[in-house]
Amino acid sequence: MRHEKLIIFFFCAFGFGCGGGLDDEESSQAFAATQSVLLQGAASAQSSAGGPADTINVDTTFSCLEGGEAQFKGSFGTENGNTSFKYSVDFNDCVSQGITMSGQ
């Protein structure tokens, strides 16, 4: 049941078909669980970032505290005065605050 609620949360968060979904409390719980992993994993990703001065690359896997993992990938660079930024997080059965997250 939690998996279904979490899937609905992600669809609603990104604007895809929000009919009936989560109530306010469930949404708050899912958001807090996701934020917790993102903050913890971002700290790990920052410490592993590397590359030349004009390019920074990140590719690290964070072990979620309650099981599973989250993979952080990203890049930041400048070229000819233009700046580019890419960042993604893939959740693989990552458990936070009793909620299991999977997907990007």
N, CA, C and O of each residue as an XYZ file, in Angstrom:
416
protein
N       0.818     -1.187      0.000
C       0.000      0.000      0.000
C       0.864      1.254      0.000
O       0.565      2.210     -0.716
N       1.944      1.263      0.804
C       2.821      2.434      0.829
C       3.464      2.659     -0.537
O       3.664      3.797     -0.960
N       3.788      1.549     -1.229
C       4.399      1.682     -2.552
C       3.449      2.409     -3.509
O       3.862      3.290     -4.263
N       2.170      2.022     -3.462
C       1.192      2.659     -4.339
C       1.065      4.143     -4.023
O       0.974      4.967     -4.932
N       1.060      4.484     -2.740
C       0.932      5.886     -2.343
C       2.151      6.679     -2.788
O       2.027      7.821     -3.229
N       3.332      6.073     -2.673
C       4.543      6.768     -3.070
C       4.576      6.994     -4.575
O       4.981      8.061     -5.037
N       4.153      5.997     -5.335
C       4.110      6.158     -6.788
C       3.164      7.292     -7.157
O       3.485      8.117     -8.013
N       2.015      7.338     -6.525
C       1.058      8.422     -6.786
C       1.681      9.762     -6.429
O       1.519     10.737     -7.163
N       2.402      9.818     -5.295
C       3.057     11.063     -4.877
C       4.004     11.559     -5.959
O       3.973     12.739     -6.308
N       4.852     10.674     -6.501
C       5.809     11.113     -7.512
C       5.113     11.578     -8.786
O       5.537     12.558     -9.398
N       4.048     10.886     -9.193
C       3.323     11.337    -10.366
C       2.707     12.715    -10.132
O       2.764     13.578    -11.008
N       2.121     12.923     -8.958
C       1.515     14.213     -8.643
C       2.568     15.306     -8.521
O       2.356     16.432     -8.971
N       3.704     14.971     -7.912
C       4.760     15.963     -7.729
C       5.268     16.487     -9.061
O       5.689     17.640     -9.159
N       5.231     15.649    -10.082
C       5.740     16.076    -11.377
C       4.616     16.366    -12.370
O       4.863     16.489    -13.570
N       3.402     16.475    -11.880
C       2.301     16.955    -12.709
C       1.647     15.932    -13.608
O       0.989     16.310    -14.577
N       1.803     14.645    -13.326
C       1.182     13.621    -14.157
C      -0.046     13.063    -13.453
O       0.096     12.423    -12.411
N      -1.198     13.273    -13.962
C      -2.440     12.671    -13.512
C      -2.666     12.574    -12.014
O      -2.392     11.531    -11.420
N      -3.142     13.600    -11.410
C      -3.364     13.630     -9.963
C      -4.831     13.489     -9.624
O      -5.429     14.443     -9.126
N      -5.422     12.367     -9.865
C      -6.797     12.241     -9.431
C      -6.812     11.617     -8.060
O      -5.838     10.886     -7.882
N      -7.534     11.687     -7.174
C      -7.639     11.049     -5.883
C      -6.368     10.833     -5.081
O      -6.671     10.647     -3.902
N      -5.251     10.795     -5.253
C      -3.956     10.606     -4.612
C      -3.885     10.612     -3.092
O      -4.788     10.125     -2.412
N      -2.849     11.146     -2.595
C      -2.535     11.141     -1.171
C      -3.225     12.283     -0.433
O      -3.491     13.347     -0.991
N      -3.504     12.019      0.851
C      -4.022     13.123      1.657
C      -2.830     13.967      2.129
O      -1.679     13.630      1.852
N      -3.107     15.042      2.829
C      -2.046     15.970      3.243
C      -0.989     15.299      4.118
O       0.205     15.537      3.935
N      -1.413     14.468      5.063
C      -0.473     13.805      5.965
C       0.432     12.837      5.207
O       1.643     12.812      5.431
N      -0.147     12.048      4.321
C       0.638     11.085      3.535
C       1.623     11.806      2.615
O       2.761     11.366      2.449
N       1.186     12.898      2.027
C       2.073     13.688      1.167
C       3.244     14.253      1.965
O       4.384     14.243      1.503
N       2.952     14.743      3.160
C       4.006     15.288      4.020
C       5.013     14.210      4.399
O       6.218     14.464      4.405
N       4.535     13.008      4.715
C       5.420     11.908      5.080
C       6.316     11.514      3.905
O       7.519     11.320      4.077
N       5.733     11.398      2.720
C       6.507     11.019      1.535
C       7.533     12.094      1.190
O       8.666     11.780      0.826
N       7.142     13.347      1.303
C       8.062     14.452      1.019
C       9.221     14.457      2.018
O      10.377     14.606      1.625
N       8.915     14.295      3.308
C       9.961     14.291      4.347
C      10.926     13.134      4.140
O      12.135     13.310      4.294
N      10.425     11.964      3.796
C      11.286     10.801      3.559
C      12.209     11.045      2.373
O      13.396     10.724      2.429
N      11.667     11.610      1.306
C      12.465     11.894      0.112
C      13.517     12.950      0.408
O      14.677     12.791      0.025
N      13.135     14.013      1.075
C      14.072     15.088      1.408
C      15.217     14.582      2.283
O      16.363     14.996      2.110
N      14.911     13.700      3.208
C      15.927     13.154      4.090
C      17.022     12.447      3.291
O      18.209     12.670      3.526
N      16.623     11.602      2.356
C      17.593     10.879      1.526
C      18.352     11.848      0.620
O      19.565     11.720      0.453
N      17.651     12.804      0.040
C      18.319     13.759     -0.849
C      19.378     14.570     -0.101
O      20.466     14.798     -0.630
N      19.075     15.003      1.111
C      20.047     15.783      1.884
C      21.253     14.943      2.290
O      22.394     15.387      2.162
N      21.001     13.732      2.777
C      22.097     12.862      3.189
C      22.947     12.442      1.998
O      24.176     12.458      2.066
N      22.290     12.068      0.916
C      23.010     11.630     -0.276
C      23.764     12.757     -0.948
O      24.846     12.539     -1.493
N      23.211     13.964     -0.919
C      23.887     15.114     -1.539
C      25.208     15.400     -0.847
O      26.188     15.757     -1.500
N      25.241     15.249      0.458
C      26.497     15.457      1.193
C      27.543     14.447      0.739
O      28.708     14.795      0.549
N      27.128     13.210      0.568
C      28.031     12.170      0.081
C      28.476     12.465     -1.350
O      29.650     12.299     -1.682
N      27.555     12.896     -2.188
C      27.868     13.203     -3.587
C      28.844     14.370     -3.689
O      29.755     14.343     -4.517
N      28.666     15.387     -2.861
C      29.565     16.543     -2.901
C      30.985     16.155     -2.542
O      31.942     16.665     -3.124
N      31.122     15.257     -1.590
C      32.475     14.864     -1.183
C      33.157     14.010     -2.241
O      34.383     13.908     -2.247
N      32.389     13.391     -3.139
C      32.993     12.559     -4.181
C      33.143     13.284     -5.514
O      33.701     12.724     -6.457
N      32.655     14.521     -5.608
C      32.710     15.276     -6.861
C      34.152     15.528     -7.275
O      35.020     15.773     -6.437
N      34.391     15.465     -8.563
C      35.735     15.730     -9.049
C      35.739     16.078    -10.517
O      34.732     15.918    -11.207
N      36.863     16.552    -10.989
C      37.027     16.914    -12.384
C      37.860     18.169    -12.494
O      38.242     18.755    -11.481
N      38.149     18.591    -13.722
C      38.903     19.829    -13.901
C      38.142     21.036    -13.360
O      36.950     20.943    -13.069
N      38.820     22.148    -13.230
C      38.238     23.346    -12.608
C      36.959     23.814    -13.292
O      36.074     24.344    -12.621
N      36.833     23.634    -14.604
C      35.643     24.129    -15.304
C      34.549     23.063    -15.459
O      33.495     23.335    -16.034
N      34.799     21.852    -14.946
C      33.811     20.776    -15.015
C      33.829     19.985    -13.720
O      34.896     19.620    -13.226
N      32.672     19.722    -13.176
C      32.552     18.896    -11.977
C      31.594     17.754    -12.289
O      30.497     17.979    -12.800
N      32.009     16.533    -11.980
C      31.176     15.357    -12.215
C      30.934     14.622    -10.909
O      31.813     14.528    -10.052
N      29.718     14.102    -10.778
C      29.339     13.328     -9.602
C      28.707     12.024    -10.073
O      27.848     12.024    -10.954
N      29.133     10.931     -9.489
C      28.510      9.630     -9.729
C      28.791      8.792     -8.490
O      29.852      8.177     -8.376
N      27.853      8.770     -7.577
C      28.064      8.068     -6.318
C      26.781      7.370     -5.886
O      25.677      7.809     -6.207
N      26.948      6.291     -5.162
C      25.810      5.549     -4.636
C      25.773      5.720     -3.121
O      26.769      5.508     -2.430
N      24.619      6.102     -2.631
C      24.402      6.328     -1.198
C      23.601      5.154     -0.645
O      22.548      4.812     -1.184
N      24.090      4.539      0.420
C      23.353      3.468      1.095
C      22.339      4.093      2.044
O      22.705      4.737      3.027
N      21.076      3.896      1.740
C      20.012      4.466      2.567
C      20.064      3.828      3.955
O      20.337      2.635      4.084
N      19.805      4.612      4.973
C      19.985      4.176      6.350
C      19.089      3.010      6.761
O      19.445      2.248      7.660
N      17.923      2.860      6.112
C      17.001      1.779      6.454
C      16.963      0.691      5.383
O      16.074     -0.161      5.399
N      17.914      0.713      4.459
C      17.988     -0.302      3.405
C      17.866      0.312      2.025
O      17.324      1.405      1.862
N      18.377     -0.402      1.033
C      18.354      0.067     -0.342
C      19.418      1.116     -0.590
O      20.294      1.346      0.244
N      19.326      1.752     -1.755
C      20.320      2.764     -2.099
C      19.745      3.801     -3.050
O      18.683      3.619     -3.645
N      20.483      4.887     -3.169
C      20.129      5.959     -4.102
C      21.403      6.345     -4.842
O      22.440      6.584     -4.224
N      21.320      6.403     -6.162
C      22.490      6.762     -6.962
C      22.342      8.209     -7.416
O      21.341      8.588     -8.022
N      23.357      9.004     -7.110
C      23.388     10.414     -7.462
C      24.341     10.592     -8.636
O      25.502     10.190     -8.563
N      23.852     11.196     -9.725
C      24.678     11.483    -10.895
C      24.466     12.941    -11.273
O      23.345     13.449    -11.233
N      25.537     13.595    -11.632
C      25.385     14.977    -12.039
C      26.645     15.533    -12.650
O      27.726     14.957    -12.530
N      26.487     16.661    -13.306
C      27.635     17.369    -13.871
C      27.329     18.858    -13.912
O      26.182     19.283    -14.046
N      28.382     19.619    -13.795
C      28.306     21.067    -13.867
C      29.523     21.512    -14.659
O      30.644     21.099    -14.363
N      29.312     22.340    -15.650
C      30.457     22.778    -16.431
C      30.214     24.085    -17.142
O      29.075     24.513    -17.329
N      31.301     24.710    -17.534
C      31.238     25.934    -18.333
C      32.092     25.739    -19.577
O      33.165     25.138    -19.541
N      31.578     26.266    -20.666
C      32.296     26.208    -21.927
C      31.878     27.406    -22.765
O      30.690     27.623    -23.002
N      32.842     28.168    -23.203
C      32.581     29.360    -24.020
C      31.577     30.307    -23.349
O      30.735     30.899    -24.023
N      31.667     30.443    -22.058
C      30.780     31.353    -21.340
C      29.402     30.781    -21.037
O      28.589     31.445    -20.394
N      29.126     29.563    -21.489
C      27.835     28.924    -21.223
C      27.989     27.925    -20.080
O      28.989     27.213    -19.995
N      27.009     27.882    -19.222
C      27.032     26.974    -18.087
C      25.969     25.904    -18.266
O      24.835     26.202    -18.640
N      26.341     24.658    -17.999
C      25.367     23.571    -18.074
C      25.341     22.822    -16.739
O      26.343     22.752    -16.028
N      24.183     22.271    -16.423
C      23.996     21.578    -15.159
C      23.045     20.416    -15.387
O      21.974     20.595    -15.966
N      23.428     19.218    -14.934
C      22.571     18.035    -14.995
C      22.648     17.353    -13.638
O      23.707     17.307    -13.013
N      21.510     16.821    -13.189
C      21.483     16.158    -11.891
C      20.332     15.161    -11.880
O      19.211     15.494    -12.266
N      20.608     13.948    -11.439
C      19.534     12.958    -11.320
C      19.795     12.070    -10.108
O      20.935     11.892     -9.681
N      18.732     11.530     -9.575
C      18.817     10.597     -8.458
C      17.951      9.403     -8.814
O      16.773      9.552     -9.142
N      18.542      8.217     -8.748
C      17.813      6.971     -8.969
C      17.680      6.253     -7.631
O      18.683      5.901     -7.009
N      16.448      6.037     -7.192
C      16.186      5.328     -5.948
C      16.012      3.843     -6.259
O      15.273      3.482     -7.175
N      16.691      2.984     -5.500
C      16.603      1.541     -5.696
C      16.201      0.896     -4.367
O      17.056      0.525     -3.563
N      14.890      0.767     -4.148
C      14.356      0.227     -2.899
C      14.946      0.930     -1.681
O      15.237      0.296     -0.667
N      15.118      2.223     -1.788
C      15.658      3.052     -0.712
C      14.555      3.283      0.325
O      13.467      3.758      0.001
N      14.863      2.934      1.584
C      13.872      3.074      2.652
C      14.269      4.223      3.565
O      15.388      4.267      4.076
N      13.343      5.149      3.762
C      13.544      6.282      4.654
C      12.249      6.524      5.407
O      11.187      6.656      4.800
N      12.334      6.583      6.715
C      11.175      6.829      7.573
C      10.048      5.835      7.301
O       8.867      6.179      7.352
N      10.447      4.584      7.008
C       9.481      3.519      6.774
C       8.855      3.531      5.384
O       7.971      2.719      5.110
N       9.286      4.423      4.505
C       8.730      4.522      3.157
C       9.782      4.050      2.159
O      10.922      4.514      2.193
N       9.406      3.129      1.272
C      10.310      2.597      0.256
C      10.164      3.386     -1.025
O       9.054      3.600     -1.514
N      11.309      3.824     -1.574
C      11.315      4.608     -2.807
C      12.072      3.860     -3.899
O      13.145      3.309     -3.653
N      11.514      3.844     -5.096
C      12.155      3.254     -6.257
C      11.847      4.137     -7.457
O      10.754      4.692     -7.575
N      12.819      4.257     -8.338
C      12.617      5.044     -9.552
C      13.440      6.304     -9.547
O      14.226      6.554     -8.633
N      13.248      7.089    -10.574
C      14.046      8.312    -10.752
C      13.238      9.522    -10.376
O      13.734     10.646    -10.457
